Amino acid sequence: MKVVSQAELEQHGTSGDTWIAVHGLVYDVSKFIPEHPGGGQVVQDCGGKDASEEFEDALHSTGARMEKSIILKGVLEGWEQKVESYRKLGWSESQGVPDPDHLKEKSSGFPVMAVGLAAGAVGAVALAFLMARSRGKQ
């Protein structure tokens, strides 16, 4: 994936040529601005800079994250490792703008489930032991 410098991102902050960075990924949103349900000015105001906070504050749906008229241009310089961590957690470009909170939930689900299963198994073994022991005392 192409690495986009901060300077290059800043060059695309004008009407008709608008890029934004969201979670380290740079998107060309120029064609989407007229279609934005909250009004194009909201997006235009974020042009040429990191708009992660504004994007998440708007509570975008999964469908909005996959908007076809938003074009991925590359990864913002300095974010390469973070974007790679999204990939390791299961994100891909086809999913659109990543949802870091959702990715964290997915990654933490397995350890929690594994601990729960292990605790249940230990409990079942302990219960079986105690029951067998109490039968022997009768």
Steps between C-alpha positions, in 0.01 A plus 500: 500500500626846412635709788353852499694774677330758720607766250333314214182456704493873575518579126160334455283716721317704239153479350504245220823342625442382855691229682462410866687262728300268724686264733817539297342430163467774242180524297399716205150617595460753217218313321322422826474857633177587311341171618593527870178471704624753756585752230814536294643781708552264794735288288658796322599652835709187572676512164877462501525377858432216743124468545498188720337670798235674291427177312452296819305775677241468222448130586524381139337168417674204338333599173635853523849361564473313170375791287604426141567861399769536768831393343790366706819678393749352748628493854602821676872514568573386854187281519636197315534281810157598632336414169688170498359429848149557357579234239616256766169553679309411184448833322542524122453778246175339383348583841548872444593732785616287795313507830778468761253444785338212312840353415599514870177320594570228244856456622405484867217252444716190469703540821186575701324199353803275557527607865128439548520153349806413707331618820192296416709189437687540829169546680354188342804291599488635855128424526550147369783446751293625793200289399713188466663572835165549676368171359801322643421630851143362502 
